[in-house]
Amino acid sequence: MTEIKIKEVKKDTIVKTGERFLNVKAEIVDGKTKVPRNYSYPLGTTDKEIQKELKKVVSLYDKEKAQAEARAETDKAEAKADKTIEALEGVSINSN
C-alpha cells in the first residue's frame, strides 16, 4: 500500500517576494521505494486541506504506477511479437 509520510513542516519565506508559506517535506513510501517530495502551501492552509491534497498525490502516484506497469507489459508483448515476426519472415514451410 502506498502512503505519504509528512517528515517536517516549517514556515518559510520566498526570498524574492518576502511571501511566507508552509514548506511541507514528505516522503512517498511504496514498499521499499521511498520518494522524497516538497510541497508549499499558503500560511492559512489548514491541516485538513493539506491532508486532502496529499491524499490526491498518493492517488495520482498509484495511477501513474499502474499505467507504467501496463506500458511495461505492452512493451514486453510488442518485443515478443517483433521477435516472432523476425523469426517467421522469409521462412519456407513444406509438408515433409
Residue pairs with C-beta under 8 A, 6 or more apart in sequence:
2 28
2 29
2 30
2 58
2 61
2 62
2 65
3 28
3 29
3 58
4 26
4 27
4 28
4 29
4 37
4 54
4 57
4 58
5 26
5 27
5 29
6 24
6 25
6 26
6 54
7 25
7 26
7 27
8 24
8 25
9 22
9 23
9 24
9 25
10 22
10 23
10 25
11 20
11 21
11 22
11 23
11 43
12 20
12 21
12 22
12 23
12 40
13 19
13 20
13 21
14 20
14 21
20 43
21 40
21 41
21 42
21 43
22 40
22 41
22 42
22 43
22 45
22 50
23 38
23 39
23 40
24 38
24 39
24 40
24 41
24 50
24 54
25 36
25 37
25 38
26 36
26 37
26 38
26 39
26 54
27 34
27 35
27 36
27 37
28 34
28 35
28 37
28 57
28 58
28 61
30 61
30 65
35 61
37 57
39 50
39 53
39 54
39 57
41 49
41 50
41 53
